[in-house]
Amino acid sequence: QVQLVESGGGLVQAGGSLRLSCAASENISRFITMDWYPQAPGKQRELVARINRGGGTNYADSAKGRFTISRDNAKSTMYLQMNSLKPEDTEVYYCNALAPAEYREGVSGSWGQGTQVTVSS
C-alpha cells in the first residue's frame, strides 16, 4: 500500500496563503484520483479538492476561486495551494490516493496522517 505524507500546514492569518504537499512512496501517475479532505474535530472528512489521472480537477464550492490542486508525477507529489484563507478553513487536511484495484473493489484508498491548518482572525 502506498505511503502518503502530508506537509505544509501551519498557522496563518486570515487572508494569507499556504501550500500543502502530499508526498507518495511510489509513482502517483497510476492513481485514478488524488484528493484533499479537511476534517474539523467531531466532524466527518469532506472532499475539498480532487485531481484525476488525466489532470482534471474538481472543487467544493467553498474552495472555488481560492484553492488550486495540482500534481507533479515526476516528484510523486500532490499539492494544494490555499489562498485567501479564512478562519473556517481551520482543519486537519488529509490526502487520499485511489488506486485502480481499490476503485474496482469500492474501497476508499490510502490516507496520509494529516497536516494541521490553523487560520487566525
N, C-alpha and C positions, 0 to 999 in steps of 0.2 A: 504494500500500500504506500502511496506517495506520502512523504512528509512535507507539511506546509508550515512555514514560519513567517508570521506577520511582524512588521516593524513599522516605525514611523509615527506612532501615536505620541501624544503628549498633551501639555496644557497650552492653550492658545486663547487669546482674547476674541470676543465676538468680532466678526468681520475679517478675521485672519484666515490663514491657509495652512494646510498640512498635506503631505503626500505619504500615503500608506503604501507599503510594499508587501507582497506575498511571494516569498521565495520557495520554489519547489525543489525536491530532491531528484527530480527527473525531468525530462523534456516535457514541456507543457503543451506542445503542439497537438498531442493526441487527445487532450481533454475536450469533450463536447462543449461544456460551458465552464466558466470560472466566474465566481460570484463574490460579492461582498454582502455580508449580513451583519448589521449592527444589532446589539442587544442591550437593552436597559435592564436594571435589576428588577426581577419579578415579572419580566415580560418575555414573550417569545421573540426569537430572531425573525426579522423581516427583511426580505431582499431589498437592497437599495440600488444595486447596480450589477449588471451581467454582461459578459462578453463571450461570444461563442467562437467556435473554432475558425469560422470564416472572418472574424473580426467585427461582426455585427454587435451592436450594443443596445441595452435596454436599461431604463432608469425608473425608479419610483418617482412619483410626482414631486415629492419633497426634495429630490436631488437634481431634477432637471434644471439646467442652466447654471448649476453650482458645482457639480461633481463630474469628473471625467474618468472613465475606466479605460485602461489600456493594458496591453501585454507585450512583453519582449520575449519571443520564443528563444532567441539566442542566449538570453540570460536566465531563462526558465523562471521568469518573474512577472507577476501581475501587479498593477499599480491602481491606486485610487487617488486622484488629485482632488482635494476638497478645498473649495474657495468659499468666501462669504459665509464662514461658519457661524452657526447660531448656538445658543446655549442648549437648545433641544437636540442638537447633534451629539451631545454628550452621551456616549455609549461605548461598550466594548465592540470592536469591529473584528469579525471573523471572516476568513476567506474559505471558500469551498471550491473543490475541483471535482468534476463529474467525468469519470472515465466511461468509454463505450460499454464495457461489460456492466458497470453499475447502472448505466442508463437502461440497458436491456433488462436488468433484474429489478428495476424500480426502487433502488436504494438511493440514499441521499448523497453519496460521495464522501470525499475526505475533507476533514476540517483541520484548521490550524488552532493554535492555543489562544488567539485573540490579542489585540492591542488596544489599550485604553485611550480614548479621545475625550478630553475634557475641555469644554469651551466656557470661559468665564464671561459674565455680562459686564 
